[in-house]
Amino acid sequence: MLEMQKKLSNTFYSILSLPSTAMGFALSIQIAALSWLMRTKYNLDLHEIGFVWAAGPLAGIIGQPIVGLISDKIWFWGGRRKGFILVGGTLAALMLFALPNIDGLSKFFGISSIIIVAVCVALTLDLAINISFNPTRSIIADVTPEGVPRTKGYTWMQTISGSFGVLAYALGAIFGNYFLIYFGVLLVLAFSIIPMFFIKEPRELKSSEAETNLPESKTDWNQYLKLLFAHSFSWIGVQTMFVYSIGYVEQKLNPANPDQTGQILSISFLILNAVGALLPAFVLEPITEKIGRVKTHIACLFVMALGYFGIVLFGSSSILVWSFMAIAGVGWAAIVSLPFAIMSEKVNKNQMGFFMGIFNLSVVLPQLFVSLVLGTFVQNATDKNIIFIISAISLAISAVLWFMVKDSKAEINSEEKFAKGH
């Protein structure tokens, strides 16, 4: 084990965050370019784009729990999680390369339907991301102690990952989505492979003293299921925005051409992710030490809902939309960092991969709902404001449901120590 891992240095937290960053970057490319490609290059309707997006969540329902369960039990290539990260990262890079070449793949395999090939590529890409995403998050829990150190692991994960997400949307806005995709192929490969040489996984996942002595240390199914239910509404709101905001941009902002449409969307997601990257480690983590993770998360979700309502009421120009996206970024910062830390202390540590996989259902099932149910509804709606109305209401419901979730004993103890020290 390297000294930086023993000391849990900031350098180690940064390296530990890179595999998740690789998958986040791949996901950012998918968000920035998939709907845009399907709409502008392949001329699909909004509900058809929804079908393409549905492929990914279907992969996640099966992929993440299975990969998580297997990675809890086996050891190969020097760890529980490493092999899955390496395989998934390589496959994700290949599928990113395939995204702008779907028409060529269609001709090569003699398939006339673009939708069929697009679904296959999207399915494989998301399956690859799911193969890796679970282990990249589980490995953080495996190598960090409970309480503040683990919260730091996940907030640093989001800060590093979010910063590269900002880079992804900046590259898309400045150089175009094609450049972004091919740059992403190289980055995903590098960040999936290189960090594996610097992280040592423990052969046995030892329980902390708190886990040994307290009944609460075992899987708290009541709290775990409440958390899943609350988190799922967050993702209905987020995914609705990601998939269908192109319809809002086309109707409300009247872009001159497809490239301008892509630019407006790229800048929107850039701003959202910029706020989402800066806040977790530098703002949210200090706040959680004072008031707890759950209260912090609830406040952030309400702020995101307000940002979405702002777009509905005042989003008459790209500048205003970007401004309210910045506000929404407060909630995005929380959604992609705090629930992992909260969840990781409510389940049996020796089954972390499995529970991370089940936790992913609170993401992929809402994604399926958005893709398969809301697609036709949004397509037929005369006023595309409905996109952000749905998003805002979903985030507000999620915030209310999070009141049912309680901070763990380890987190409460961390708050008490912080209070005594200040």
N, C-alpha and C positions, 0 to 999 in steps of 0.2 A: 504494500500500500504506500503510495507517495505521501510525503509529508503534508502537502497541501490538502489531501483528503483527510488525514488525521486531525488537522487543525480546523477543518471546514472553512478554509480561507475563501475570500471573495473570488479568487482565481478558480478554485475548485467549483464553486457555485456556478461560475460562468461556463466552465467546460461541461459541467453536468447538465446545463440548460441547452447545449447545442443540438443533441439529438431531437429533442422536442421542437427546437427552432427549425430544424430541417423539415419536419412534418408540418409545422405551422406555415413555413414558407411555401411548401407544396400546396397547402390548403388555401393560402392567400392567392396563389396563382389561379387556383381553381375558381375562387370567388371572383377575382378580377377579370378572368378571361373566358370562363366557360359559357356563361350566359351571353356575353358579347360575341364570342365565336359562333355560337348556335344561332344567334339572331342575325348578325351582319354577314357572316360568310355562308351559312347553310340555310338561312331564311326560315327558321322554325318559329312557330307561334309561341306565345307565352306558356300555354298549357303543355305544348310539346317540350319546351325547355324544362318544365316541371317534371316531366317523365324522365328526362335525362338526369336531372338532379336526384330523382328517387333511387337511382341505381346505387349511389353511395351509401345511403342509410340502410338499404337492404343488405349490403355487404357488412356494414357495421353491426347489425343485429346478430349476425352469425359469427363474424370474425373476432370482435373484441372479447366477448366472454370466453370463447374457445381458446384464443391465444393467451388470454390472461390466466385461465385455468391451467393450461399446459405449462406456461412459463413459471407458475408457482411450484411445479412439481419436478421439472427436469433441469439438468445442468449440462450445457454444451458450449463450446467455444469460449470457455472461461467465465460463464455466468448464466443466470436464469434469463436475463433480458437481452443480452448482447446479440445473440444469434438472430433474434426476431428483428432487432433494430437494423442489423446489417442487411438482411434479406429484404425487409420492407422498404428500406431506404433506396436500395438499388432498383427494386421494382417500381417504386414511385417515380424515380428519375426517368426510367424508360417510358412510363405512361405520360409523363409531362412532354417528353419528346414527341409522343404520338398525337397529342392534342391538336396541334395545328395541321396535322397530316391525315386527318380522318378521311378526307375525300380520297386521298391516295391509297389509304388502306382499304377503303371501300372498293375501289377499282381493282386493287391487287387481289383481293379475295373474291371478287365477282359478286359483291353484295350491292344491290341497287339502292337499298334504303339507308340513307345517312343516319337516321335515328337509331337503327339497330347497331351500327358500328360505334356511334357516339355513346350509346348506353354501355356497350362492351368496354370501351376505353374508360369511361367514367367509373364503371363498376370495378375494373381492375385497379385504377388509380386510387379509388377510395378504399378498396380492400387492402392495398399496399399501405396506405396511410394508417388504416386501422390496425394492420399487423404491427406497425411500429409505434403508433401513438400510445397504446396501452403500456407497452414496456418502457417507453421514454418517460412516462409519468410515474409508473410503478417503481422504477429504479431510484427515483428521488426519495420516495418513502423508504426504500430498502437501505439507503446509505446515510439517512439523516435521523437524528433523535426526534422524539415527539416535541410538541410545543413550538416555541419561537424558532428553533433551527429549521423545523420542517416547514413552517409558514414562510420562512426566508427562502427555502428551497423553491417553493412554488411561486412566490412573488418574483424572485430572480428569474425563474423560468419564463414567466410572462413578460418581464421587462426585456430580457434578451430576445425572446421570440417575437414580442411585439415590435421591438426596434427593427428587426429584420422584416417584419410584416410591413412596417412603414417604408422600408427600402423597396420592398416588392411593388407597392403601389406607386412610389415615386418613380421607379424605373418604368412602370407601365404608363404613367402620365407623361414622362419626358421622352422616352425612347420608343414607346409603343409596346403593346402586349406581346408581340412576337419576340422582341428582344428579351422581355421579362421571362418568357417561357424557357428560352434556350439558356439564359443565365441561371435560371432556377435548376435546370438539369444538373449543372456542375456543382452548385451550392448544396443541393440536397444530398448528392453523393458524398461530398467532402464532410459535411456536418454529421452524416450518419456513420461514417467509417472512422475518421480521425479520433474523435473523443473516446472511442472504445479502448484505445491504447493507454488512457490516463485514469480510467475509473475501475476500481477493484470492487467487485460485488462480494458480499459476505456469503459464505457457504451456508450458514444457518442464520435465520432471521430471529435474533434474540429479542425477547420481550423486555420492556422497561420495568422498573420496580413498580410503577403505577399500574401497568398492565398485569403484573403478577398478583398484586394485592387487591385490586378493585374489580367488582363484578362488571362495572361499566366498561372495562377494557375489552370484554368480549363483544362480538358483533351485536350492536343495538339495532335490531331489525325495525323497531318502531320508529326510531329517529332516522334510520337509513332510508326507509321508504318515504317518510315525510319529505326528506331532503330531495329524493328523486322526483317526487311529485311537484315540488316547488320549482326545482331547476328546469323541469320540462317546459313550463310556461315561458321561462326566459328564452328558451331556444325557439319556441314558436315565434316570438317577437323578433329575434335576431335573424332567423332563417328567412322569414317573410321579407325582411329588408334586403338580405343578401341576394335572394333569387329574383325578386320581382321589381326592385327599385329601378331597373332599366325601363320598365313601363311607365313609372312616375316621371323619370327624366325625359322620356320621349314626349309625353303629353304636356307636362307642366313647364318644361324649360326650353322646348323647341330647339334642340341642337341642329346645327346646319348640316351635319353629315355623321356617318357612323363613327368616324375617328373622334369627333367632338363628344359624342355620346360616351365612348370609352374613356375619354379624358376626364369628363365630369365625374363618372363613376369611380375612376382610379383615384382622383383627388379626394372624393368623399370617403372612400375606404382608407386612404392614406391618413386623413385627419382622424378618423375614428380610431385607427390603430396607433397613431402617434400618442394620443391621449391614453389609450389602453396600454402602451408600452411604458410611459413615464410614471404613471401613478402607482402601480403595484408595489415596487420596492421602495420608492422614495416618499410616497404619500400614504398608501393604504396600509402598509405594514406598521408604520408608527401609530396610525389610528387604531388598528386592531389591538395593539398592545395596551391602549387606553380603554377602549369600550368593547372589545371583543370582535371576533370575525363575523358573527352572524349579524349583529347590529350594523356593522360597517357595510356588509353586503346589502342589507335591506335598503339603507340610505342610498347606495349607489344605483340600485334598480329603480327607485323612484325618480332619481335624477335622469336616468336614461329614458324613462317613460315621458318625462317632461320634454326632453329633447325631441322625441318623436312627435309629440303633440305640437311642438313649435314648428316642425316642418309642415304639418297639416295646416296650421293656421297662417303661417307667414312665409312658407317656402316658395316664394314667387321668383327667386333668382338663384343662380348657382352659389353666389356668395352667402346668401341666407341659409341655403341648405347645408353648406359646409360649416357655417357657424353652429347650427343646431346639431350637426354630426359631432362636433367637438364636445358638446354637452353630453350627447349620447355615449361618447367614449368613456365617460366616468363609469357607467354601468358595464360597458364592455371590459374595462380593466378588471372589474370585480368578477364577472362571469367566468373569465378564462383563467382565474388564479385562485380565488378564495374557496370555491366549492371543493376543489381537490384537497386542500389542506383540511377543511372541515370534515369531509367524508373520510379521509385517511385515518382519523382518530375515532371513528365510530365502528370500525370493522376489525376483524382478526388480521393482524399484520401478516401472518403466514399465508393468508389467502388474498393478499393485496391485489394481485393481478386479476383474479377472478372478480373481486368486487369492483375494481376499476372497469372491467368489462361490462358488468351489470349496470354500473353507473352510466356508462356510455349509452344505455338504452334511453336515458332521460334526454339525450341529445338526438339520437337517430330516429326514435319514434316521432318526436315533433317534426323532424325534417321530412319524414314520410308524409305526415299529415299536411305539411305545407306544400309538398310537391304533388301529392295525389288528390288532395281534397280542395285546397285553396287555389290551385292553378286555374281551373276552369272558372271559378268564381271571380278571380282577379281579372282574367281575360275578358269576361263578359261585363264587368263593371264599367259603367260609362265614366266614372270619376276615379282616377287612379289614386286619389287621396286615401282610398280604402286600404292601400298597402300599409301606410304608416299609422292609420287608425287601428288596424289589427295589431300591428307591432306594439303600439303604445299601450293598448288595453292588456295585451298579453304580459308585458313587463310589469304593469301595475298589479295584475293578479298574482304574478310570481312573487312580488315584494310582500304582499299580504300573506301568502302561504308560507314564506320563510319565517314568519313569526312563530310557527309551530316547531321550528328547529332550535335546539339549544346548543350552546358552546360546550365542548367536552371538558372533562375535569382537568386535563393537561393544559388546555387553553385558559381556564379560569385561574389555575395556579400561576401561569405565566403572567396574567394580568395583575394578580396580587403581588408578585415579586416586583413587577414594573412599578406598581403604585408605591411599594415600600421604598424602592430605590429613588423615587422622585418626591 
